[in-house]
Amino acid sequence: MRIQGDGAGSGGGSHGGGDRPGAFRRRHRPGERLAGRVLRREAPGLAWVDIQGLELLASIASDPAPGTVLLFEVLRTDPDILLRELHVARAANDPLGPAADAFWAARSRFEAHAGALREAMAAAGADPAARQAAFARALAADPGLDALFQTLEQARAAASALTAARGAGSLEYRPWLLPWALSGEMLVAARPAAAGAAALVETTFAFAVPGPGQCELRLLESPPRASARLLAEHPDRARDVLRAMQDAGWPGPGARLFAPAPLPAAARAGVLAPLLCAASLARPRLSRRV
């Protein structure tokens, strides 16, 4: 994906003006998952995309219709901006598709303005409850940020009703658990006791961090026991993530943490994407740069 600098360049000129790359760099970091809406086609393989109010000229491998919402991963922001389009397979007429798009878009808008909030949560220390309290205080002090979060919560609740209905669990957004993680989304499913097996809670938490890339923590809790495995795009770089999780007090001192393992390609677009099409899971695709 190519980001036009000041509006000059091949394929169409300026739309919206200003320093779009600078605005993008101020708002986003490598590893984030961003929802972008296609505004109009410029030429074969080129389209103008709206990402959090920034109108960007994108080189996209697919040829989507205007209005299509696409999911991107920020690979880098310096010296140039490089995004990877994440191809998300979708079943026709599945209501979870628009609900997931709304959640991703609302999360993107909220996290674009949450830099100071992340710092406040991190400064609150190792207790997740203290970080959640810092999160609440920061929202109360910033009505604009709180409004973005309420929109995110509404989108999350709508998507969660659909994921719960198909047995995948409730969709949660809990940034205070790991305040340095990006683009978090979590499915929490309570599994009742059956056939001699104990009841348990299964949590699948997808997030991204620079270096290890997209990660997925799979946590099983059947008190008093709990075990967790971290999967990562680059598991050889993920041991620091495990240590940072322990320092952050989550998933708790009693949980057994297994060594990082490779994240399957089908899971690299988060926990919602595989639910959108039962027959064809999400696969990442690197857009050709021009």
Buried (B, 14 or more C-beta within 10 A) or exposed (E): BBBBBEBEBEBBEBBBEEEBBEBBBEBBBBBBBBBBBBBEBBEEBBBBBBBBEBBBBBBBEEEBEEEBBBBBBBBEBEEEBBBBBBBBBBEEEBEBBBBBBBBBBBBBBBBBBBEEBBBBBBEBEEEBEBBBBBBEBBBEEBEEBBEBBEBBBEBBEBBBBBBBEEEBBBBBBBBBBBBBBBBBBBBBBEBEEEEEEEEBBBBBBBBBBBBBBBBBBBBBBBEEEBBBBBBBBBBEBBBEBBEEBBEBBBBEEEBEBEEBBEBEEBBBBBBBBBBBBEEBBBBBEBBEEE
